[in-house]
């Protein structure tokens, strides 16, 4: 029986880049230049029946840098440059984003094809193990990017995100056929390098997000609402599930309801349960004092002792 001992190291660099939707983080950020990145170092050690029979291998698999610039509240430029195995350099993304309105944007340039989870979110924390899964590596194949123009948006009322684009397609023939059972579709990627096009190809995706309310406990506790910009609200509730639903309906806090309905990036809702409501109130005051969220009407002076 053959086993493989694997280890992965993930290093996040620069300015707190979220592993998912990093381009959304840049687009949603403040005006000016945004820089971020991460690094991945792999260690593989093959073994059989608990006995090591080969030397281990170490590899600086990738070092990725993000560069983005927000020209104004509507127009942004996003780029991603990747260094693989120390000696290889690739441009994974380079596109312009123009926001027509809050839930509708036009994109043009070198973009990721919206196919498969790992093609869009391919940081190491997204998948199990050291290497990407064979399905996403060869069949999808990640990281698949092409040149084109697209439209992305979301229907806020129905929790639906969509993306459609026209791009150059796969290159299935270069003097000889490039597709095979061994490499899948991977060899057909043009990756924006002297790509050719006869007719544009269509790519698109539709994503539906169900409510997380059913996963919330019905006991008392303190909760945190935040998106890519940080924590915006800290509250307490006798019933966390019921309070979560209220934030989507009859909420008096105008600033908060705008943040919930129109988040920058992915909206997150975290909580800590408590045995009693007074305990939740005490914790809420403490965390408000620490984070000073912008949507809390009541502020508490920070404890600087």
C-alpha positions in Angstrom: 0.0 0.0 0.0 1.4 3.4 -1.0 0.9 6.5 1.0 2.2 10.0 0.6 2.9 12.4 3.4 2.3 15.9 2.2 2.7 19.3 3.7 1.8 22.8 2.4 2.8 26.2 3.6 0.7 29.2 2.7 2.2 32.7 3.2 0.0 35.7 2.9 1.9 38.8 1.9 1.3 42.6 1.9 -2.1 44.0 2.8 -4.5 41.4 4.2 -5.7 39.9 0.9 -8.7 37.6 1.3 -8.2 34.2 -0.3 -11.5 34.4 -2.2 -12.7 37.1 -4.6 -9.4 39.1 -4.3 -10.3 41.2 -7.4 -13.6 42.1 -5.7 -11.7 43.3 -2.7 -9.6 45.6 -4.8 -12.6 46.9 -6.8 -14.5 47.5 -3.6 -11.6 49.2 -1.9 -10.5 52.8 -1.6 -9.3 54.9 -4.6 -5.7 54.5 -5.6 -3.2 51.7 -5.7 -3.8 48.3 -4.1 -1.0 45.6 -3.7 -1.4 42.1 -2.3 -0.3 38.5 -2.8 0.4 35.1 -1.3 3.0 32.4 -1.6 2.8 28.6 -1.6 5.7 26.2 -0.7 5.0 22.4 -1.1 6.7 19.5 0.6 6.0 15.9 -0.6 7.4 12.8 1.1 6.4 9.5 -0.5 6.1 6.4 1.8 4.9 2.8 1.6 3.5 1.0 4.6 4.8 3.7 6.9 8.3 3.5 5.5 9.9 6.3 3.6 11.4 5.0 0.4 12.2 8.1 -1.6 13.7 11.5 -1.0 11.2 14.3 -0.2 10.7 17.1 -2.6 10.4 20.8 -1.9 9.0 23.4 -4.3 8.3 27.1 -4.3 5.2 26.2 -6.2 4.0 29.8 -6.7 4.4 33.4 -5.6 1.4 35.5 -6.7 1.2 39.3 -6.6 -1.9 41.4 -7.1 -1.8 44.9 -8.4 -5.0 46.9 -8.7 -5.8 50.6 -9.2 -9.2 52.3 -8.6 -9.4 55.3 -10.8 -12.7 56.4 -9.3 -15.8 54.8 -7.8 -16.7 53.2 -11.2 -13.5 52.3 -13.0 -10.8 49.8 -11.8 -7.8 47.9 -13.2 -7.0 44.4 -11.9 -3.9 42.4 -12.5 -2.4 39.2 -11.2 1.2 38.1 -11.9 2.3 34.6 -10.8 5.9 33.2 -10.4 5.9 29.4 -10.5 8.7 27.0 -9.6 11.0 30.0 -9.2 11.7 30.3 -12.9 8.3 30.6 -14.7 6.3 33.8 -14.9 2.7 34.1 -16.0 0.1 36.8 -16.2 -3.1 35.3 -14.8 -5.4 38.3 -14.9 -5.3 41.8 -16.5 -8.6 43.5 -17.0 -10.6 46.7 -16.6 -13.8 46.7 -14.6 -16.4 49.5 -15.1 -19.3 49.6 -12.7 -22.5 50.7 -14.5 -24.3 50.5 -11.2 -23.9 48.8 -7.9 -25.0 45.3 -9.1 -23.8 45.5 -12.8 -20.3 45.8 -14.2 -18.6 45.4 -17.6 -15.1 43.7 -17.8 -12.6 43.6 -20.6 -9.1 42.1 -20.8 -7.5 38.8 -19.7 -10.0 37.2 -17.4 -10.6 33.9 -15.6 -13.2 31.7 -17.2 -16.1 31.2 -14.8 -15.9 27.4 -14.8 -15.3 25.3 -11.7 -14.7 26.4 -8.2 -10.9 26.1 -8.2 -10.5 28.0 -11.5 -12.0 31.1 -9.8 -10.8 30.4 -6.3 -7.6 28.5 -6.7 -5.6 29.5 -3.6 -4.3 26.5 -1.5 -6.9 27.0 1.2 -9.7 26.2 -1.3 -8.8 22.6 -1.8 -7.7 19.6 0.2 -4.1 18.3 -0.1 -1.0 19.9 -1.6 -1.9 19.7 -5.3 -5.1 20.8 -7.0 -7.5 18.0 -7.8 -7.0 16.3 -11.2 -10.6 17.2 -12.3 -9.9 20.9 -11.8 -6.4 20.7 -13.1 -6.9 18.8 -16.3 -10.7 18.7 -17.2 -11.8 22.3 -16.2 -8.7 23.1 -16.5 -7.4 25.6 -13.9 -6.0 28.1 -14.2 -8.0 28.9 -17.4 -8.0 32.5 -18.6 -8.6 34.0 -22.0 -9.0 37.5 -23.5 -12.5 38.9 -24.0 -15.3 41.1 -22.8 -18.0 40.3 -20.3 -20.8 41.4 -18.0 -21.2 40.5 -14.4 -23.9 41.3 -11.9 -26.3 40.1 -9.3 -30.0 40.1 -8.5 -30.1 41.3 -4.9 -33.7 40.2 -4.3 -33.1 36.6 -5.5 -29.5 36.1 -4.2 -28.4 35.3 -7.8 -25.0 36.2 -9.2 -24.3 35.9 -12.9 -21.5 36.3 -15.4 -21.4 36.1 -19.2 -18.5 36.8 -21.5 -17.2 36.5 -25.1 -13.6 35.2 -25.3 -11.2 33.5 -27.6 -11.6 29.7 -27.3 -9.4 26.7 -26.6 -6.7 25.9 -29.2 -7.3 22.2 -30.0 -4.9 21.9 -32.9 -1.3 23.2 -33.4 0.1 21.2 -36.3 -1.1 18.1 -34.4 -4.0 17.6 -31.9 -3.3 18.9 -28.4 -6.1 17.3 -26.5 -5.4 13.9 -24.9 -6.6 11.6 -22.2 -3.5 12.3 -20.3 -3.6 16.1 -20.3 -7.3 16.7 -20.8 -8.2 20.2 -22.0 -5.2 21.7 -20.2 -3.0 22.0 -23.3 -5.7 23.9 -25.2 -5.5 27.0 -23.0 -4.2 30.0 -24.9 -3.7 32.1 -21.7 -3.6 35.5 -23.5 -0.2 34.7 -25.2 -0.5 35.5 -28.9 -4.0 34.0 -28.9 -5.9 33.6 -32.1 -9.6 33.7 -32.7 -11.9 32.8 -35.6 -15.2 33.1 -33.9 -15.7 34.2 -30.2 -16.7 31.6 -27.7 -19.4 32.1 -25.0 -18.8 31.4 -21.4 -21.1 32.1 -18.4 -22.2 31.1 -15.0 -25.1 31.6 -12.6 -24.7 31.2 -8.9 -27.4 31.0 -6.3 -26.7 31.5 -2.6 -29.2 30.1 -0.1 -29.7 31.8 3.2 -27.5 30.8 6.1 -30.3 31.5 8.5 -31.2 27.8 8.9 -27.6 27.1 10.2 -27.8 29.7 13.0 -28.6 28.7 16.6 -31.8 30.0 18.2 -30.1 30.8 21.5 -28.7 34.2 22.7 -25.3 35.5 21.6 -23.3 38.3 20.1 -22.8 38.5 16.3 -20.5 40.3 13.8 -21.4 41.5 10.3 -18.6 42.3 7.9 -17.4 42.3 4.3 -14.0 42.9 2.7 -13.7 46.3 4.3 -13.9 45.0 7.8 -16.4 44.6 10.7 -19.4 47.0 10.2 -21.7 46.0 13.0 -21.6 44.1 16.3 -25.0 43.2 17.8 -26.5 41.0 20.5 -29.7 39.0 20.4 -31.8 36.7 22.4 -32.4 34.6 19.3 -29.6 34.8 16.8 -31.5 33.1 13.9 -34.4 35.5 14.2 -32.1 38.5 14.4 -30.2 37.5 11.3 -33.5 37.5 9.3 -34.4 40.9 10.6 -31.2 42.4 9.1 -32.7 41.5 5.6 -36.2 42.9 6.3 -37.3 45.5 8.8 -34.0 47.1 9.9 -34.0 50.7 11.2 -30.3 51.2 10.9 -30.0 52.8 7.4 -26.3 52.4 7.1 -26.4 48.7 8.1 -29.2 47.7 5.8 -27.3 49.2 2.9 -24.2 47.2 3.9 -26.3 44.0 4.1 -28.0 44.5 0.8 -25.0 45.9 -1.1 -21.9 44.3 0.4 -18.4 44.8 -1.1 -17.4 41.2 -1.8 -18.9 38.5 0.3 -21.0 39.4 3.3 -20.1 37.4 6.4 -22.1 36.8 9.6 -20.2 35.3 12.6 -21.5 34.7 16.1 -20.6 33.7 19.6 -23.3 32.0 21.6 -23.9 32.8 25.3 -26.0 31.2 28.0 -27.9 34.4 28.8 -28.8 37.6 27.1 -27.0 39.8 29.8 -23.8 37.9 29.0 -24.4 38.7 25.3 -24.9 42.4 26.1 -21.6 42.5 28.0 -19.7 40.9 25.2 -21.2 43.2 22.6 -20.0 46.3 24.6 -16.5 44.8 24.8 -16.2 44.1 21.1 -17.7 47.4 20.1 -15.0 49.1 22.3 -12.3 47.1 20.5 -13.4 47.4 16.8 -15.5 50.7 16.8 -17.7 49.5 13.9 -19.2 52.3 11.8 -22.8 51.0 11.8 -23.2 50.8 15.6 -25.1 53.9 16.7 -23.8 53.5 20.3 -20.0 53.9 20.7 -17.8 53.1 23.6 -14.5 54.6 24.5 -11.6 52.3 23.7 -9.8 50.9 26.8 -6.2 52.0 26.4 -5.0 50.6 29.7 
